[in-house]
């Protein structure tokens, strides 16, 4: 990066490249406490479909320096702006897309809403949009107080019964992976909340093409927070498409039904107006979406 900080960048190259066919390139942004390996299953499917994927360890995560420390929400966005510029310089004629998962999707929203990124669209997977204005007052107060009193306090989440996915083997592998952060500093939780705040502020400036994916069983980003996000999307932007997976959890491409999600992403990348094979598309103003948003958020357990 311009300040000398190094971000590990991993590449899955398209298995076949036809010089007569439009080239596609993806930049993947992982979620909170995760790292670039989160994109391995999706990137392998993309490679088989002729699409090259780059995935980055964002600042403070994975194999970066001072992993576990929070480096600033504005800095994450600035890093994304720089990375897209570098990829565009390398792939001048390719179609370049962002794919962000959870926190990575929030960073993408922030950048897309505040900058003219040289990309052709984005896939936002279970975006982290649980901003302060969607939290109960005591949660906001507790987070802000702890962040200033004990910023270095580490929380492990032990005893909290929340499932990010139904893919237990994948979750166990993450638990054994030293690059996945297990003990979270309070100031990092405060920081990722700032990212979610910034994403919500940027929503009204979003423009497509965008593919928005959410699982109805998501226990990480509450339903009410996600639906609050839907209400803030530009009302006249018909190039923003939404898919609600009835059996989807938070880590959609890595869930047990992840191949269905991956197939939708591949289909949309090749034709952003075409049919999505899962058949679970539900526009923000559709009756199914409205009914979904009227239901209470899932209680973990």
PyMOL commands that set and color helices and strands:
alter all, ss='L'
color gray80, all
select helices_A, chain A and resi 36-48+73-90+103-114+132-134+137-149+168-176+186-205+223-232+252-254+258-270+287-294
alter helices_A, ss='H'
color red, helices_A
select strands_A, chain A and resi 9-12+24-29+51-56+95-101+121-125+154-155+184-185+210-215+240-245
alter strands_A, ss='S'
color yellow, strands_A
deselect
rebuild
show_as cartoon
